[in-house]
Every structure is written in structure tokens, then in C-alpha cells.
Amino acid sequence: MLAQVTAAALASENKSLAHPASVDSLPTSANQEDHVSMSTFAARRLGEMAANSASIVAIELLAAAQGIDFRAPLRTSPRLHDVHALVRSKVGFYDHDRYFAPDITAIQALVDAGAFHRFVPGLLPSI
């Protein structure tokens, strides 16, 4: 449950960061320039949003893996079985309460490295 609260907080932060940088343009040089580029600021925010999104995906993957384990001996699809195996290769089943941060970080590293791209070929044009 607390991991889901973390994911919700990160999603909310992303909504705040998504505010367009262009609305913060200020005239400079005695109003001779009517637009000041905010692209550096926008790019920095995009980096934060990408990291937040990777954390959200990691949390969702951990929750899904736990759900698959709870449903055993039922099996999921072969592709999701492989995703589950990849997640479990880094983070074990939650059979008792423990600190989630290292687990989220471990799966986020897989997300950041593109380890899950092979499971969704053609889903995104950039992959």
C-alpha cells in the first residue's frame, strides 16, 4: 500500500512539473526581446519527470509480480511470465514487511536500462 502511495505522489509531482515552461517567459532588455527561452528549465524538469515515471513503472511491476505470485498455481501469459522472472531475478517475493526503497531502485534500474523493451516490441516508435 505505501508503495502505491509513493507512486501516486510521484504522479502528482509529474502533473506539477508538466506546467508549460513557455508561460513563464519574461521580456528582457527593456522589452526588446519578447521571449526568453525556457528550454533548459523545461529539459531539467523533463529529466525529473522521466525519473519519476521510471519509479512509478517499477512500483507497478513490483505490485504485478506480487499479484502473480499470489495467484499461483495459476499461470500468466508466457510474455508476462518472462517479465515476472526478470523482476524476481532482482527482488524476491514479499513474505513479510520490509523497506521498499532498495527494491524500487533495483527495478527502476532495469526500467532505465531498457530491460523491458524486448517484451513490448513495436509498442513505442522510439523502441
Wavefront OBJ file of the C-alpha trace (Angstrom):
o trace
v 0.000 0.000 0.000
v 2.724 2.510 0.869
v 4.471 1.824 -2.430
v 1.243 2.775 -4.211
v 1.101 5.997 -2.174
v 4.644 6.724 -3.387
v 3.583 6.104 -6.989
v 0.587 8.416 -6.563
v 2.801 11.145 -5.084
v 5.260 10.842 -7.971
v 2.413 11.045 -10.497
v 1.118 14.158 -8.745
v 4.599 15.682 -8.831
v 4.770 14.969 -12.559
v 1.483 16.829 -13.037
v 3.025 19.876 -11.368
v 6.214 19.576 -13.406
v 4.178 19.344 -16.622
v 3.187 23.018 -16.323
v 4.422 24.550 -19.599
v 7.682 26.447 -19.211
v 6.614 28.800 -22.020
v 4.092 30.561 -19.772
v 6.973 31.773 -17.625
v 8.605 33.763 -20.424
v 9.646 37.216 -19.292
v 10.621 40.133 -21.525
v 14.222 41.255 -21.135
v 16.475 44.021 -22.491
v 13.961 46.803 -21.951
v 11.257 44.761 -23.709
v 13.333 44.448 -26.880
v 13.174 40.680 -26.530
v 9.658 39.438 -26.053
v 10.595 35.825 -25.470
v 13.196 34.272 -23.244
v 13.860 30.611 -23.865
v 12.933 28.328 -21.009
v 14.190 25.222 -22.790
v 16.957 24.480 -20.292
v 14.488 24.654 -17.429
v 11.986 22.545 -19.373
v 14.644 19.917 -20.135
v 15.667 19.737 -16.473
v 12.057 19.189 -15.478
v 11.651 16.539 -18.151
v 14.593 14.661 -16.621
v 12.860 14.704 -13.231
v 9.608 13.564 -14.809
v 11.336 10.682 -16.591
v 12.925 9.535 -13.314
v 9.572 9.796 -11.519
v 7.883 7.828 -14.297
v 10.531 5.093 -14.119
v 9.883 4.819 -10.375
v 6.138 4.566 -10.972
v 6.648 1.808 -13.541
v 8.991 -0.006 -11.135
v 6.390 0.120 -8.363
v 3.701 -1.164 -10.725
v 5.972 -4.013 -11.842
v 6.630 -4.984 -8.218
v 2.910 -4.938 -7.434
v 2.134 -7.007 -10.533
v 4.821 -9.562 -9.681
v 3.406 -9.920 -6.189
v -0.082 -10.352 -7.633
v 1.125 -13.074 -9.996
v 2.745 -14.861 -7.049
v -0.458 -14.652 -5.003
v -2.397 -16.302 -7.828
v -0.115 -19.362 -8.022
v -0.528 -22.111 -9.110
v -2.377 -20.242 -11.859
v -0.066 -19.047 -14.615
v 0.042 -15.865 -16.612
v 0.909 -15.457 -20.298
v 4.366 -16.561 -21.467
v 5.454 -12.940 -22.043
v 4.325 -11.796 -18.584
v 5.929 -14.901 -17.103
v 9.244 -13.674 -18.540
v 8.678 -10.150 -17.183
v 7.854 -11.666 -13.791
v 11.039 -13.750 -13.886
v 13.109 -10.650 -14.660
v 11.573 -8.743 -11.754
v 12.069 -11.693 -9.407
v 15.700 -12.044 -10.507
v 16.302 -8.723 -8.713
v 13.625 -8.631 -6.000
v 12.195 -11.560 -4.083
v 8.624 -12.265 -3.026
v 7.316 -10.125 -0.157
v 6.593 -12.696 2.513
v 6.974 -10.116 5.302
v 7.119 -6.327 5.653
v 10.378 -4.749 4.578
v 11.793 -1.464 3.352
v 10.712 -0.945 -0.284
v 13.214 1.681 -1.443
v 16.042 -0.720 -2.403
v 13.598 -2.917 -4.320
v 12.097 0.031 -6.180
v 15.596 1.262 -7.018
v 16.621 -2.174 -8.326
v 13.641 -2.427 -10.669
v 13.905 1.238 -11.660
v 17.469 0.500 -12.795
v 16.071 -2.220 -15.079
v 13.453 0.193 -16.426
v 16.084 2.882 -17.023
v 18.345 0.367 -18.779
v 15.543 -0.636 -21.151
v 15.456 -4.226 -19.891
v 11.706 -4.464 -20.527
v 11.761 -3.129 -24.109
v 12.066 -6.619 -25.557
v 8.673 -7.527 -24.091
v 6.843 -4.739 -25.932
v 8.289 -4.634 -29.451
v 6.686 -2.027 -31.625
v 4.639 -0.525 -28.795
v 6.538 2.746 -28.881
v 8.130 4.191 -32.008
v 11.327 5.019 -30.097
v 11.992 1.400 -29.103
l 1 2 3 4 5 6 7 8 9 10 11 12 13 14 15 16 17 18 19 20 21 22 23 24 25 26 27 28 29 30 31 32 33 34 35 36 37 38 39 40 41 42 43 44 45 46 47 48 49 50 51 52 53 54 55 56 57 58 59 60 61 62 63 64 65 66 67 68 69 70 71 72 73 74 75 76 77 78 79 80 81 82 83 84 85 86 87 88 89 90 91 92 93 94 95 96 97 98 99 100 101 102 103 104 105 106 107 108 109 110 111 112 113 114 115 116 117 118 119 120 121 122 123 124 125 126 127
